[in-house]
Amino acid sequence: MSVASIIPGPGLPLPPEPGLTPAEVVARAEAIAPTLVARQAETERRSYYAEDTHRAFTDAGFYRILVPRRYGGYEFGAETFVRVTMALARGCPSTAWMYCFGASHAVVVATLFDEAAQAELFAGGDFICPATVGPAGTAERAADGTWVVDGTWAYCSGAPYATHFLGHTLVSAGEGQPPAPMMFVVPREGWRRLDDWGKSLGLRGSGSHSIVVERARIPDRYTLPTHMSQYTVGADTPGHVLHANPEYAAGPLGFMFFEVAALAVGMATGALDAYTELMTSRTTLFPPIVGRADDPDYQDWYGEAAGRIATAEAALLGAVARWEALCARGPAGYSAEEDVRIATICREVVRLCWGAVADQLFPTAGSSAVREGERIERVWRDLSMVHSHAGIAVFLNKLANRALTQAKFAA
């Protein structure tokens, strides 16, 4: 994307740095990432990243990468966001997870909601909106047409610094009909965060707290009669019409799994960084005693892991390029089959990364390198959470296979 393309039309807000480029924002993430390594334990104890890290992300423009330029965002798109997420995850998986799942849902809002809703939801410029896909709570239609939303939603990654919350609930679909999903967005003043995160196996610093909404009244334009993962592009989306950007013209499913895949690649790369240090600083345990970098077995373990991680990154960036090309074709080109196919590529990315860490790096690093708080131990815990995430272990492992086959052979 050229610098000129991020300049909005007359009367529209400018981003803080109108001349900022995608390459520059990625370079900022790569520069920040090493500083996060030493703060991993601190982040876990707090259960989210620090205020100064949040300010650094704000100043770097990270929370505006996916926000439309019409509303003061940079609109840099999927590849830039994926590269920033990978870089941050290489430094601190928890920090990257919290950032990614807070900032990524700008795409959902910019794609699916109408102009009136977007103008209000993006009014602050920076957009941090954790989301959950599991329906919870209740929503009742008020006499004035607004919705009264009430309930508690768990696993809201990104909650500590969030400006909004995107959730799902079930509403009446009429007499004799099963309840139907409804997606909604609640601005920050309409909810509160519980202090209930930090005791999980991994990702203890990911800010995945529960959010409580207590009888919040939200306008109908902040709701959609659908589930985020089930939105099917059959015609132009509101976002494509409004922003003339094909990346706001696709269903959110494929993009959702870019996020998890980017995190997995970054985490595995961080583990490989730690293993690289061991290769040059440690020796073998059994004779002949030589440096690990000179030992055939360690060479094999390192090479296997490095190859899997490199393949995973290439597959992810290839999937992003395919997604961008499909978006450019318009609704007719972005089919349900293509959407699920991209999701299954992301599944294989996660599998490659998990295999690199769990099969090659973690078992051979040595017991002192996998004590609690060591970098490889932490990545193993964090990546375990990714590997066992319902979206990966259940949806992509089983449901996506069937969905892809059904879409392929549908009459």
Steps between C-alpha positions, in 0.01 A plus 500: 500500500641838403530792741257700290235234540471557875404866457121530542268728311406857596345538842613158624749455786869439435687222682765618747778437244360543149830398341541175694554194278427129557874424497560757771229370730632143463851625576367663818353167612829325429684762705258477794486119510844437658415737785201281588706186568631609840151614605322171438487396867385848603225488237383161625486619861294804401288292259537761224770718348611821669372853452827610341477215251146608420623857443779372276249306292278808478789721393614242245155498336431133569138556608422676170653250255160356405284808568368658176683818395158667481504502881863591559642149463785377284304226320823308438324165472551134574865445412624792710287390795623141472865609487459729802329219695774250412770745610336572836431130567868427444574731793209418734217262408262636764554859393446414134187296574348786698592755233387287207158407632438855610596671175391243240125550528520836328468289184170353617351840580636664184365216285158423643355809667336793320636851466309646795632233738856518369516878533419467870697186581819622332469858626796460737743392229674233709276194506546218753207261504527153655245251370357166603328255268311302766146638546423604857280739691175645371377777274148638510345745257384818675194698400714767332673243276825482696633181656553440871801267535583320821746225592860387546732397217825314577835493318489860376863532393601865487253619766736708720547783248193437285286774353213264409377142539356277226287213621234253398173400660188310400171678435151384415445420134124472533249253635599140436847595377830427675681807635721679250847649552544874523833682488531829685756766593499680836715814551732508802262695724247216471702221665750418774792258518535226760838427659480129419792420269855372555459144635497309171774265379625756250430847363470621857577856397259515206239718668230242432271618779125466517281794406174578680223696326227612737180607330687707243278666244650498152355622170376254243774613258758345738345156447487251213275191471789260442800328652842636408629160383191426290473820301477411131593752235224487242511861384698814567571559867428838662873543551592445137239749386611757759878464478556363146753259649463133402642390836173619653304283256553149640354286774702516825569126539824482302635815662418364845737210450779718360519640850555164671744386232705820526521460875612138464775591253626781723500280810686216329755746360560630852561145621745449215680820606544357850615165360751681279659650811525152653661369182787747541530501881443139606681174437378146450426285806671184381844447351639623279441829683471768233301815445141425405538685172767242405298195603312309225199428719453862604555607142218265399261622772573865423471451124171312528346768719633786288363340185155448648482859624621641167240289318228620737590865441507452123162324508348778710625781278386301195154465651489874570594570137228262381245665730593842363468374141160346572380820665603693189268283290199619696218298656478260207861395548496461876305179548434298814726229363791742460438644845520161670798395287695800631399405853636147452832642380518689827435174684803344334706806594413445866576128474843566350585750773377273777698209358816709479476601867345190658689235298838662436586799719335439837609134547863563404568842656594347835328507837655829610370668183142394566471601865207722584557846356761399246423619150453160337287379791278806471459460123411132551228599750371782283502299180324216685213741554493581129516133403211417733293811420144403400540676167797279415436175688128478425401724209806467279582145601157359416227744401705683237587178319135415462408856408768508228387168355134596510572832329705325233236242413188707561245471222 
